[in-house]
Amino acid sequence: LFIPSTRERGSLRVRPDYGLRLYTRKILIQEHNKELLPEYLRFVEGVVDSEDLPLNVSRETIQNNPVLRQLKKALTTRVQKEIKTLSEQDEAKYVRFWEQFGIFIKEGVATDFGGQDALVDLLRFHSSKSNGDGWTTLKSYTERMKEDQKAIYYVIGDSLKSVARSPHLDYFRKPDVEVLYLTDPIDGFMTAMLREYSGKPLQNVDDANLGLPKDAQPDAEQETTPQAEFDQLVAHVKQVLGDRVKDVRAAHTLVDSPARLVSADDGLDRDLQLFRRLTEESFTAPIKILELNRSHPMIREMAQRISENRDGDLVDS
């Protein structure tokens, strides 16, 4: 069914001459027809022979031909069905397909609102449950969710290694709450358009107002930096960093990490930052909020040094 075009892994580029070969009554009408399938299926190659198109149809009018629109709908449905059948009947073979062409399915989820329901169960993700080795579906994720878990959590980053070590995951590790790893540039675009699955909202762990499951709450009995010392440290850090951070404040979700940067605002911009960074030469990342873990030994030591007015240069470094 699929004769894939050569492309680079992780890229949405395919050969510029992509498209299906369109025939009518065995006579070639168009070598590379780009209208017979939606753009996100442009990796598919093949031949379409229709007896319903007139032989004298011109390339200028073929795009507006009602027969072509019907063909596009039928072909799109057929291709989606065949991909779904593959995913249901041979997971190993589907994973090989996904590793090469999954990025196009993600593009479809982000751009084809009418076809989103047919595509969403084709998505595959690495997650904290598989340590980045295996794949999971949104359906499988929701079946493993904690009883009081209200959202599907995900983390966006440049690589599996970086997201697996992200301080945003601190509060998910102890109760073993699963987090999806998103490392393709288009992932933020996809999640910005796919806001929920099966009634569960998708939530970025880079959310300053993250709502946590009850058993994922950090341990309140940990030793923390005294409030007065912490306030002095916050004031000092603000002075040193200046406008490089939007704010400095206490973290309520960090466990093992001393600090994290969180986005100041929710919404599309946060998820699209990686995508825009790679596609826009003039893109400048928005300033973030710095959160400090009052229970971390490094933060407690820094606060104490500032309070006692000693080794200020060491703290500043």
JOURDA-V246027 format. One record per pair of residues at least 6 apart in sequence whose ideal C-beta (glycine too) atoms are under 6 Angstrom apart, sorted by the first residue. I is the first residue (numbers start at 1). J is the second residue. D is the distance in Angstrom with one decimal. If there is no record, write none. Layout:
BEGIN
i;j;d
I;J;D
I;J;D
END
This chain:
BEGIN
i;j;d
1;82;5.3
2;44;5.9
3;45;4.2
4;43;5.2
5;14;4.4
5;15;4.9
5;18;5.6
5;43;5.3
7;13;5.8
7;14;4.9
14;42;5.5
14;43;5.6
17;32;5.1
18;42;4.7
19;32;3.4
19;33;4.9
19;34;4.5
20;33;5.1
20;36;4.8
20;46;5.4
20;48;5.3
21;47;4.7
22;29;4.8
22;30;4.4
22;33;4.3
22;48;5.4
23;49;4.1
24;50;5.5
24;53;4.1
25;51;5.7
35;63;5.5
36;48;6.0
36;71;6.0
36;72;5.4
36;75;5.7
37;75;5.9
37;76;6.0
38;76;6.0
38;112;5.8
40;104;5.1
40;107;4.3
40;108;3.7
41;79;5.8
43;101;5.4
43;104;5.6
52;67;4.6
53;67;5.5
80;118;4.8
83;122;6.0
86;94;5.0
87;94;4.4
87;122;5.8
95;135;6.0
98;124;4.9
103;184;5.7
105;119;5.7
105;122;5.2
106;186;5.2
106;190;4.6
108;119;4.9
109;116;5.6
109;119;5.0
109;190;5.2
109;194;5.5
110;189;4.9
110;190;4.5
110;193;4.4
124;135;4.2
125;136;5.6
125;180;4.5
126;132;4.7
126;181;4.3
127;136;5.2
127;178;5.4
127;180;5.0
127;181;5.9
128;178;5.6
128;179;4.6
129;178;4.9
132;160;4.1
132;164;5.8
138;197;4.6
142;198;5.4
142;200;5.9
146;213;4.9
148;213;5.1
148;214;5.1
149;213;4.6
151;201;5.0
151;203;4.0
152;200;5.0
152;202;4.9
153;179;4.7
153;203;5.6
153;205;5.6
154;180;4.0
154;182;5.3
155;163;4.8
155;166;5.4
155;168;5.6
155;179;5.5
155;205;4.9
156;182;4.7
156;187;6.0
156;188;5.6
156;274;5.9
157;163;3.7
157;183;5.9
159;183;5.7
160;181;5.9
160;183;5.8
163;181;4.8
167;257;3.5
167;260;4.1
168;205;4.1
168;206;5.8
169;179;5.9
170;254;5.0
170;255;4.2
170;256;5.5
170;257;5.3
171;216;5.4
171;218;5.6
171;253;4.3
171;255;5.9
172;179;5.4
175;215;4.5
175;216;4.6
177;213;6.0
177;216;5.1
185;274;5.8
185;275;5.1
185;278;4.8
188;271;3.8
188;272;4.8
188;274;5.4
188;275;4.9
189;275;5.1
191;202;5.5
191;271;5.0
192;268;4.5
192;271;4.7
192;272;5.9
206;262;5.8
206;263;5.4
208;262;4.4
208;289;5.9
218;255;5.5
222;295;4.1
224;294;4.3
224;295;5.0
225;294;4.4
225;300;4.8
225;303;4.6
229;303;4.1
229;307;4.4
230;294;5.6
230;303;5.5
232;306;5.1
232;307;5.6
233;302;5.9
233;303;4.1
233;306;5.2
234;248;5.0
236;306;5.2
237;248;4.9
238;248;5.0
240;316;5.4
245;290;4.6
246;264;5.0
246;287;4.6
246;289;5.2
247;289;4.7
248;290;4.8
249;291;5.9
250;294;5.4
251;291;3.6
251;292;6.0
251;293;5.0
254;293;3.8
258;293;5.3
258;296;4.2
258;298;4.6
258;299;5.4
259;292;5.2
260;291;5.3
261;288;4.2
261;290;5.9
262;289;5.1
262;291;6.0
263;270;4.3
263;288;5.9
264;289;5.5
276;283;4.6
277;283;5.3
292;299;5.2
293;299;5.6
302;315;5.2
305;311;4.9
305;315;5.6
306;315;6.0
END
